[in-house]
Each structure stands twice: as C-alpha cells, then as structure tokens.
Amino acid sequence: MVEKIETLLLLLGLVGVLSVVAERLRFPFPILLVIAGLGIAFFPNLPLVKLDPELVLIIFLPPLIFSAAWNFPWEDFRANLIPIFALAIGLVLATMVGVGYAAHWIIPGMTLATGFVLGAIVSPPDAVAANSVLKNLRVPKRLSTILEGESLINDSSGLVAYQFAVVAVVTGSFSLSQAGGDFVWESLGGVAFGWVVGWVVAYVHRELSDSAVQVTLTILTPYIAYLPCEHFGCSGVLAVVTAGLHLGHHAWETLSPENRLQRETIWRFIDYLLNGIVFILIGLQFPAIWAGLAGDWNPVILILLGIGVSLVVIAIRFAWIFPLALLQRILFAEVRRQERLPWRELIAASWAGMRGVVSLAAAMALPETTATGEPFPFRHLILFLTFSVIFVTLVFQGLSLPWLMRKLKVEEEAETYLGEARARLAIMQWLVDQIERIIATKTDEAEKASLRLWRDNYAQRAHHLQIRIESPQLQTESIFDCDMTVFPELFQNIRLRLAEMRSRGEISEEMRKRIEYDFDLEDRRLHRLIGRYARSSAPKR
C-alpha cells in the first residue's frame, strides 16, 4: 500500500515537471507525457506500474467525459447530430469491420471474430486525447464541434461493440438481433438515465446555497450517472454525456456566480490531474505489453504489424469521411443549406482520429481464457497492436495535426472572435441603458450619484471594447505580446505593493487578501480578453 502511494506521488510530481517542460517547449502536453512514460518505463529497478482497466473506466473516464460534455454547447451538438452520429456510430462500426478483416487476412491463424475484437478496441477516437490536442488549436467552429461531439459519443458505441465481439470469441456464438436489441437498450437507457440525473442534480443545485456543497455535488455527478447505469446494463458513458450536456446548458440558471467561478477552477485542476496521470500511464504500460510477447514473435514482424494496423485505422477514417460528406449533400437538403466543410477541413477531420486510454483499458480488460478454458486467442498481440495504434495516432498524428492545419490554412476565422467581442459590447451597452432607466426612477440624489458612477464605469469599458473592435492596429500579434507582457508584471507589482502596505500596518491581512482576490479576478479576466481579442484579426500563419 505504501509503495503504491509513493508511486502515485512520484507520478504526480513527474506530471508537474513535464507540464513545465511542455509549456517552455510549446510541446503538446499529453503527447509529451506518453513519450516520457514510455522512456521512463525502461529505467532499471523501477516498480511495475500496471494500468487497472476498472480504474480507468470507473475512476478516470466519468469525470473526464463529464467535464468535456459540460463545456460542449448543446445548440451546436443538436445542429450537427447527423455528422456526429455518422462518425460516432457509423465510423466505429466500419473501423471494427475493416480492421477485423484486415487482421484476419494478414495475421496467420487469427479468426474473424478475434479480428473484430481488435477492431472494436481501436475503433473509437478518445475524447480525452481529442480535447487535449485540439484545445490549443484555432479549429473552425463547426469542425471542432463535429470532432468533439464524435469523441463524446463514440466511446459508448465502441465499448458496446467491444462487449459483443468479446462474447462472440469467449462463447463461440453471436446473435445479430440480440446484439442490435441490446445496443438500443443500452443507448436509450443511458440517455434517459443521464437526463434524469441531470434534471435532479440541477433541481438540487437550485435549492443549495453553500458553494462548497455545490462544488462537491458537481464532482460526484459523473459517478452518480455512470455507476448505477452500468449496474443496470445501460451505457454509463452516454448517461454521463447526457447529464453533462444538460447541466452545462442550464448552468447559468442553476449555479450561483461564485459556484461557477469555483467550479471552473476546480475542474480545470481535475482535468489537468487526471489527464496527466492517464497519459503517462499509457507510456508506462509498454514494457509489460512487450514482455507478454517475448519469444513468440519476431520484433520486426511485430513493428510491421503495428504500423500496418495503424495505417488501416487511418485509411478507414479517410475512406469514411469523404464519401460521407458527399452523401450528406446528396441526401439531406438541410446539410446543403448549412455551411459545408471544405475539403481542407475534411482532410483535417480525417487526420484527427487520436486513440487513447479507453482503447488501452479495453484491451487490458480482455479475459485470460474463453468459456472452454483455453487461452483467449492472440490476447498479448492485441494488446501490442492496440498500443501501437495509440502511439501512432496520438504521437504521430497529434504532433503533425497543427502543422497540417497550418499548411491547409484550416483556422478559425477572425470574424468568429470579433463576433464574440461584439456580443460583449452589445450586452455592456444594454447594461448601461438599463442603469440609465433605473436612475430615471430614483428620487434620492445620493442613489442617483452612485448609479451614475456605475453607469460611467460600464460605459467606459464598452467604449474601450468598441475601440479595440474598430481598430485593426490593436488586433495584431505584437499588441497581444505587449499586453500579455505588461499586465502580468503590473498585477504582480500590485501584489508586492499590497504586501508592503500590510507590513507597514496600513491595512490588515484580511484586507490585503480581499483586495488581492479582486485583482486576481481582474488579472484572469484581462488575460482571457487579451488572448481572445488581440489576436482576432491576426494574419494566418
């Protein structure tokens, strides 16, 4: 027990160090973790860190998916249901079948059922991996919506297909009608249960006043949705996604402002911590996976098989997305009226199929034996091929995706950023008008004077925002760099000034903390605004 705690603390410390390295080198954090975990795994005398599939599927997966669903816009999800489900269900099944036949043909002795197991394991792109790689890229809005929506749903369809494929291998029998019925039950049951959980939790939030209790409830919600749903044979992943979408959509009316601020900070930390541990664990699994194949396969053959299966996975995604885009334009009139994804974005979408920890957990959860007591066929090879697909898609595709998007000029248009700025300006001007109307109803001069000060404050902020919107010279990369250099230094000097005032006895420690807290919020607000708008008309690289 002590050794496990020490190992966990060591991993947490390593995640922190690598986070700093990734930021300094501007290197994708999850990819660096996988590479570092793979390198560290070969250090001598290092304790074996084995990934427990149940730990991933029960402890890590629910909060990570819940966080992604909470931040996913419901309107965008609803507007893109057709492409999202075509990828999340159709492409998952196509990948399972395509990889299954390819493995059956190129691996001597592998049955088609065993090939389908491998195909089901590597079929779903990972929500955690996709969000981690895409979040730092200026991806066009509709493209990011489709990719993130796909990654939210496909874990469910992939795991269901995996269950049926494993049962077929273990028992030697398969019923398509039973599988179809079970899939419908698991999917509809998961969505229904998730909606009920989301509605009940939203109601409870409205009745709570203690922000600490509210934050605790948001942390427990993904487990409340996932565990009972899985117990009753429904899709816990879909339950978590549905609950997250519902609560995120209604957060403005169910959570207090203080709770929303606290939740953002706490969940950012949870995402960072769980993502860090998950990705470094992926790399640490390779020695045990390789040891399971020791002496049974030629290393060169194994590497070629890993590359081959990875290429099949990538090729199937290309072969699905391009015909699908054409078919949608032919069959569905509403798709023709929507903003279509240009061919450059279709290439980016085809290249953005990163696999992650869910695939590895599914492979490691394979049973050791079949119903007849024989070893599960090709279990160790499936583990190796799964790791190969994860490594190729996450590291190779993940590293090359930003370069590919720059070469293809796939980037969010400046108008999207400016549209948000104009929305903020409209709200600010509306607020000024409302304060003016309230002033007109007051008779007390002191109250009027106080409200005028607030009106002038918001009017000035609106004026400054309007100047930035209308001034292209204030929307360049050089201005962004200048602002991001000046203001953090100024706010740090404010904190030093407050500490000096406290040491001279001009203010108390409680006063210093309250004032510092307000400036911390202002620091955070300016950081987000500067980063969002100063680059709004920056030239594409």
C-alpha positions in Angstrom: 0.0 0.0 0.0 2.8 2.4 0.9 4.6 1.6 -2.3 1.5 2.4 -4.3 1.1 5.7 -2.6 4.8 6.5 -3.2 4.4 5.6 -6.9 1.3 7.8 -7.2 3.1 10.7 -5.6 6.1 10.1 -7.9 3.8 10.2 -11.0 2.1 13.4 -9.8 5.5 15.1 -9.3 6.5 13.9 -12.8 3.3 15.3 -14.3 4.1 18.7 -12.7 7.7 18.7 -14.0 6.6 17.7 -17.5 3.9 20.3 -17.6 6.5 23.0 -17.1 8.7 21.4 -19.8 5.8 21.2 -22.2 4.9 24.9 -21.6 8.5 26.0 -22.1 9.0 24.0 -25.3 5.4 24.7 -26.6 5.0 20.9 -26.9 1.6 19.2 -26.7 1.3 18.1 -23.0 -0.4 14.7 -23.4 2.0 13.6 -26.2 5.0 14.5 -24.1 3.5 12.5 -21.2 3.1 9.4 -23.3 6.7 9.7 -24.7 8.1 10.4 -21.2 6.1 7.4 -19.7 7.5 5.2 -22.5 11.0 6.3 -21.8 10.8 6.1 -18.0 9.3 2.6 -18.2 12.7 1.2 -19.3 14.6 2.6 -16.3 16.1 -0.2 -14.3 14.7 -1.1 -10.9 11.6 1.0 -11.5 8.5 -0.5 -9.8 6.0 -2.0 -12.3 3.0 0.4 -12.8 0.1 -1.7 -14.1 -2.9 0.0 -15.5 -6.1 -1.4 -14.0 -8.9 -1.3 -16.6 -11.5 -0.8 -13.9 -9.6 2.1 -12.5 -9.8 3.8 -15.9 -13.4 3.0 -16.7 -14.8 3.8 -13.3 -12.5 6.4 -11.7 -10.9 8.4 -14.6 -13.4 8.1 -17.5 -16.6 9.5 -16.0 -15.2 12.9 -14.7 -13.2 13.5 -17.9 -16.1 12.8 -20.2 -18.5 14.8 -17.9 -16.2 17.8 -18.0 -16.0 17.7 -21.8 -19.8 17.4 -22.1 -20.4 20.2 -19.6 -18.3 22.6 -21.8 -19.8 21.4 -25.0 -22.5 23.7 -26.4 -25.9 21.9 -26.6 -27.1 24.0 -29.6 -24.0 23.1 -31.6 -24.4 19.5 -30.7 -28.0 19.4 -31.8 -27.3 21.3 -35.0 -24.6 18.7 -36.0 -26.3 15.5 -35.0 -26.1 13.9 -38.4 -22.3 14.1 -38.9 -21.6 13.5 -35.2 -23.6 10.2 -35.1 -22.4 9.2 -38.6 -18.8 9.3 -37.1 -19.6 8.1 -33.6 -21.6 5.1 -34.6 -21.1 4.5 -38.4 -17.3 5.0 -38.4 -16.8 3.0 -35.3 -18.6 0.0 -36.8 -16.8 0.5 -40.1 -13.5 0.6 -38.4 -14.3 -2.5 -36.4 -15.2 -4.4 -39.5 -12.4 -3.1 -41.6 -9.7 -3.7 -39.0 -11.2 -7.1 -38.3 -11.0 -8.3 -41.9 -7.5 -6.8 -42.3 -6.2 -8.5 -39.2 -7.9 -11.8 -40.3 -6.1 -11.6 -43.6 -2.6 -10.5 -42.5 -2.2 -12.4 -39.2 -1.9 -16.1 -39.6 -4.4 -18.0 -37.5 -6.4 -15.0 -36.3 -10.2 -15.7 -36.7 -12.6 -13.1 -38.0 -14.2 -12.9 -34.5 -10.9 -12.2 -32.9 -10.1 -9.6 -35.6 -13.4 -7.9 -34.7 -12.3 -7.7 -31.1 -9.2 -5.8 -32.1 -11.2 -3.6 -34.5 -13.7 -2.7 -31.7 -10.9 -1.9 -29.3 -9.2 0.6 -31.7 -12.3 1.9 -33.3 -13.3 4.9 -31.1 -11.1 8.0 -31.1 -10.6 9.1 -27.5 -12.4 12.1 -26.0 -9.6 12.9 -23.6 -7.0 12.7 -26.4 -9.0 14.7 -28.9 -9.8 17.5 -26.4 -6.2 17.7 -25.2 -4.8 18.0 -28.7 -7.5 20.3 -30.2 -7.9 22.8 -27.3 -4.8 24.7 -28.2 -5.6 25.0 -31.9 -7.8 27.6 -33.6 -10.0 25.0 -35.2 -13.0 26.3 -37.2 -16.1 26.1 -35.0 -18.2 23.5 -37.0 -15.2 21.3 -37.4 -14.3 21.3 -33.7 -18.0 20.7 -32.8 -18.1 17.6 -35.0 -14.8 16.2 -33.8 -15.5 16.8 -30.1 -19.1 15.6 -30.4 -17.8 12.4 -32.1 -15.3 11.8 -29.3 -18.0 12.2 -26.7 -20.4 9.6 -28.2 -18.1 7.0 -29.8 -16.7 5.6 -26.5 -20.1 4.3 -25.9 -20.6 2.7 -29.3 -17.1 1.3 -29.3 -17.4 -0.3 -25.8 -20.7 -1.8 -26.8 -19.2 -3.3 -30.0 -16.3 -4.5 -27.9 -18.5 -6.3 -25.5 -20.4 -8.2 -28.2 -17.1 -9.1 -30.0 -15.5 -10.5 -26.8 -18.7 -12.5 -26.1 -18.5 -14.0 -29.6 -14.9 -15.1 -29.1 -15.4 -16.4 -25.5 -18.6 -18.3 -26.1 -18.2 -19.0 -29.8 -21.7 -17.7 -30.7 -23.2 -14.4 -31.8 -26.7 -13.2 -32.4 -27.1 -10.1 -34.6 -30.7 -9.5 -33.5 -29.8 -9.8 -29.8 -26.8 -7.5 -30.3 -29.0 -4.9 -32.0 -31.6 -5.0 -29.3 -29.1 -4.8 -26.5 -27.4 -1.8 -28.3 -30.7 0.1 -28.5 -31.5 -0.7 -24.8 -28.1 0.4 -23.6 -28.1 3.6 -25.7 -31.7 4.7 -24.9 -31.4 3.6 -21.3 -28.1 5.5 -20.9 -29.5 8.7 -22.4 -32.8 8.5 -20.3 -30.9 7.9 -17.1 -28.4 10.6 -17.7 -31.3 13.1 -18.4 -33.0 12.1 -15.1 -29.7 12.6 -13.2 -29.1 15.9 -14.9 -32.6 17.2 -14.1 -32.5 16.0 -10.5 -29.0 17.5 -9.9 -30.0 20.8 -11.5 -33.0 20.9 -9.2 -30.8 20.2 -6.1 -28.4 22.9 -7.2 -31.2 25.5 -7.3 -32.0 24.7 -3.7 -28.4 24.8 -2.4 -26.8 27.9 -1.1 -23.5 26.5 0.2 -21.0 26.8 -2.7 -18.7 24.1 -1.2 -21.6 21.6 -1.2 -22.5 22.6 -4.8 -18.9 22.0 -6.0 -18.9 18.6 -4.2 -22.1 17.7 -6.0 -20.6 18.6 -9.4 -17.7 16.3 -8.7 -19.9 13.4 -7.6 -22.4 13.8 -10.5 -20.5 11.9 -13.2 -20.3 8.9 -10.8 -23.9 9.2 -9.9 -24.7 9.0 -13.6 -22.2 6.3 -14.6 -22.2 3.6 -11.8 -25.9 2.9 -11.5 -26.4 3.0 -15.2 -23.6 0.4 -15.8 -25.1 -1.7 -13.0 -28.4 -1.9 -14.8 -26.8 -2.8 -18.1 -27.1 0.6 -19.8 -24.4 2.8 -21.3 -22.8 4.7 -18.4 -20.8 6.8 -20.9 -24.0 8.1 -22.6 -25.5 8.7 -19.2 -22.5 10.9 -18.2 -22.5 12.7 -21.5 -26.3 13.4 -21.3 -26.0 14.6 -17.7 -23.1 16.8 -18.6 -24.8 18.4 -21.6 -27.9 19.1 -19.6 -26.2 20.6 -16.6 -23.7 22.6 -18.7 -26.6 24.0 -20.8 -28.5 25.1 -17.6 -25.6 26.2 -15.5 -26.4 29.9 -15.9 -29.7 29.4 -14.0 -28.8 26.6 -11.6 -25.4 27.7 -10.2 -24.5 30.8 -8.4 -21.8 33.1 -9.8 -19.4 32.1 -7.0 -20.0 28.5 -7.7 -19.4 28.9 -11.4 -16.1 30.5 -10.7 -15.1 27.9 -8.2 -16.2 25.1 -10.4 -14.2 26.3 -13.4 -11.0 26.4 -11.2 -11.6 23.1 -9.5 -12.5 21.2 -12.7 -9.5 22.7 -14.6 -7.4 21.2 -11.9 -9.2 17.8 -12.0 -8.8 17.7 -15.8 -5.2 18.5 -15.6 -4.5 15.9 -12.9 -6.5 13.0 -14.4 -5.2 13.8 -17.9 -1.6 13.8 -16.7 -1.9 10.5 -14.9 -3.8 8.8 -17.7 -1.4 9.8 -20.5 1.8 8.9 -18.5 0.2 5.6 -17.6 -0.2 4.8 -21.3 3.6 5.0 -21.9 4.4 3.1 -18.7 2.4 0.0 -20.0 4.7 -0.8 -22.9 7.3 -3.0 -21.1 4.7 -5.3 -19.7 2.9 -5.5 -23.1 6.2 -6.3 -24.8 7.2 -8.9 -22.2 3.9 -10.7 -22.9 5.1 -11.4 -26.4 8.7 -12.3 -25.5 10.0 -15.1 -27.7 6.7 -15.6 -29.6 7.0 -13.1 -32.3 9.9 -11.6 -34.4 10.3 -7.9 -33.3 10.5 -6.7 -36.9 7.2 -8.5 -37.7 5.5 -7.0 -34.6 6.6 -3.5 -35.6 5.4 -4.0 -39.2 2.0 -5.4 -37.9 1.7 -2.4 -35.6 2.3 0.1 -38.4 0.1 -1.9 -40.7 -2.9 -1.9 -38.4 -2.4 1.8 -37.6 -2.4 2.6 -41.3 -5.6 0.6 -41.8 -7.3 2.6 -39.0 -6.2 5.9 -40.5 -7.2 4.9 -44.1 -10.7 3.8 -43.0 -11.3 7.2 -41.4 -10.4 8.9 -44.7 -12.4 6.4 -46.7 -15.5 7.1 -44.5 -15.4 10.9 -44.1 -15.1 12.0 -47.7 -17.9 9.8 -49.2 -20.0 10.6 -46.1 -19.6 14.4 -46.8 -20.7 13.8 -50.4 -23.6 11.6 -49.4 -24.9 14.1 -46.9 -25.0 16.8 -49.6 -27.0 14.5 -51.9 -29.5 13.0 -49.5 -30.1 15.7 -46.9 -31.3 19.1 -48.0 -30.6 20.7 -44.6 -27.0 19.8 -45.0 -26.8 21.6 -48.3 -28.2 24.7 -46.6 -25.6 24.5 -43.8 -22.1 25.8 -44.1 -20.3 22.8 -45.7 -16.9 21.6 -44.5 -14.5 22.4 -47.3 -12.1 19.7 -48.5 -9.3 21.1 -46.4 -11.3 20.7 -43.2 -12.3 17.2 -44.3 -8.6 16.3 -44.5 -8.1 17.7 -41.0 -11.0 15.8 -39.7 -9.7 12.6 -41.3 -6.3 13.1 -39.7 -7.7 13.9 -36.2 -8.6 10.4 -35.1 -6.3 10.1 -32.0 -6.8 7.0 -29.8 -6.2 7.0 -26.1 -6.6 5.3 -22.8 -10.1 3.9 -23.3 -8.8 1.6 -26.1 -5.8 0.5 -23.9 -8.1 -0.2 -20.9 -10.5 -2.2 -23.1 -7.5 -4.3 -24.4 -6.2 -4.9 -20.9 -9.7 -5.9 -19.8 -9.8 -8.9 -22.2 -10.4 -12.1 -20.4 -7.5 -14.5 -19.9 -9.5 -17.6 -21.1 -12.5 -18.5 -23.2 -15.6 -20.5 -22.0 -13.8 -23.7 -22.8 -10.8 -22.8 -20.6 -8.5 -22.2 -23.5 -6.3 -19.0 -23.5 -8.0 -16.0 -25.2 -6.6 -16.1 -28.7 -3.9 -13.5 -29.5 -4.5 -11.6 -26.3 -1.0 -10.3 -26.0 -0.7 -9.5 -29.7 -4.0 -7.5 -29.4 -2.5 -5.5 -26.5 0.6 -4.7 -28.5 -1.3 -3.7 -31.6 -3.6 -1.5 -29.5 -0.6 0.2 -28.0 0.8 0.7 -31.5 -2.3 2.3 -32.8 -2.5 4.6 -29.8 1.2 5.6 -30.2 0.9 6.2 -33.9 -2.4 8.1 -33.8 -1.7 10.1 -30.7 2.0 10.9 -31.1 2.5 10.9 -34.9 -0.9 12.3 -35.9 -1.2 14.5 -32.8 2.2 16.1 -33.4 1.6 16.6 -37.1 -2.0 17.9 -36.9 -1.1 21.6 -36.0 1.4 21.6 -38.9 -1.1 20.1 -41.3 -3.8 22.6 -40.3 -1.4 25.5 -40.9 -0.4 24.1 -44.3 -4.0 23.6 -45.3 -4.9 27.1 -43.8 -7.5 25.5 -41.6 -8.1 28.0 -38.9 -10.9 29.8 -37.2 -11.8 33.0 -39.0 -11.2 36.3 -37.2 -14.9 37.1 -37.6 -15.7 34.3 -35.0 -13.6 36.1 -32.4 -14.9 39.5 -33.3 -18.5 38.2 -33.2 -18.0 37.4 -29.5 -16.5 40.8 -28.9 -19.5 42.5 -30.5 -21.8 40.3 -28.3 -20.0 41.5 -25.2 -20.2 45.1 -26.4 -24.0 44.8 -27.0 -24.5 43.3 -23.5 -22.4 46.1 -22.0 -24.4 48.8 -23.8 -27.7 47.2 -22.8 -26.5 47.2 -19.2 -25.6 50.9 -19.4 -29.1 51.6 -20.8 -30.8 49.6 -18.0 -28.8 51.6 -15.4 -29.9 54.8 -17.0 -33.5 53.7 -16.8 -33.2 52.8 -13.2 -31.6 56.2 -12.5 -34.7 57.9 -14.0 -36.9 56.2 -11.5 -34.9 57.3 -8.4 -35.7 60.4 -6.4 -32.8 60.2 -3.9 -29.8 62.2 -5.2 -27.2 60.0 -3.4 -28.6 56.9 -5.0 -28.6 58.6 -8.4 -25.0 59.7 -8.0 -23.9 56.1 -7.0 -25.7 54.6 -10.0 -24.2 57.2 -12.4 -20.7 56.1 -11.2 -21.6 52.5 -12.1 -23.1 53.6 -15.4 -20.0 55.6 -16.3 -17.8 52.6 -15.4 -19.6 50.2 -17.7 -19.9 52.9 -20.4 -16.2 53.4 -20.4 -15.5 49.7 -20.6 -17.9 49.5 -23.5 -16.1 52.4 -25.2 -12.8 50.7 -24.8 -14.0 47.5 -26.2 -15.6 49.3 -29.2 -12.3 51.0 -30.0 -10.5 47.6 -30.0 -13.1 46.1 -32.3 -12.9 49.0 -34.7 -9.1 49.3 -34.7 -7.2 46.7 -36.7 -3.9 48.0 -35.5 -4.9 46.9 -32.0 -5.5 43.3 -33.1 -2.0 42.2 -34.1 0.3 39.6 -32.6 2.7 42.3 -31.5 0.0 44.1 -29.5 -1.0 40.7 -28.0 2.5 40.0 -26.9 2.9 43.5 -25.5 -0.3 43.3 -23.4 0.5 39.8 -22.2 3.9 41.0 -21.0 2.9 44.3 -19.4 -0.2 43.4 -17.4 1.0 40.3 -15.6 4.0 42.3 -14.4 1.8 45.2 -13.3 -0.5 42.9 -11.3 2.4 41.2 -9.7 3.7 44.7 -8.6 0.2 45.3 -7.2 0.6 42.2 -5.0 4.0 43.4 -3.8 2.6 46.8 -3.1 -0.2 45.3 -1.0 2.4 43.3 0.9 4.3 46.4 1.7 1.2 48.2 2.9 0.4 45.3 5.1 4.0 45.3 6.6 3.7 49.0 7.4 0.4 48.4 9.2 -1.7 50.4 6.7 -4.0 47.5 6.0 -4.8 44.3 7.8 -4.0 40.8 6.4 -7.7 40.2 5.8 -7.9 43.4 3.8 -4.9 42.5 1.8 -6.3 39.1 0.9 -9.7 40.6 -0.1 -8.1 43.3 -2.3 -5.6 40.7 -3.8 -8.5 38.4 -4.6 -10.3 41.1 -6.6 -7.2 41.9 -8.5 -6.6 38.2 -9.1 -10.0 38.1 -10.8 -9.2 41.2 -12.8 -5.9 39.6 -13.8 -7.7 36.5 -15.0 -10.4 38.5 -16.8 -7.8 40.6 -18.7 -5.8 37.5 -19.6 -8.8 35.9 -21.2 -9.9 39.1 -23.0 -6.4 40.0 -24.3 -5.8 36.5 -25.6 -9.3 36.3 -27.2 -9.5 39.6 -29.0 -6.0 41.0 -29.5 -5.4 38.1 -32.0 -8.8 38.3 -33.6 -7.5 39.8 -36.9 -4.0 38.3 -36.7 -2.8 37.0 -40.1 -2.9 33.3 -40.6 0.4 31.6 -40.5 
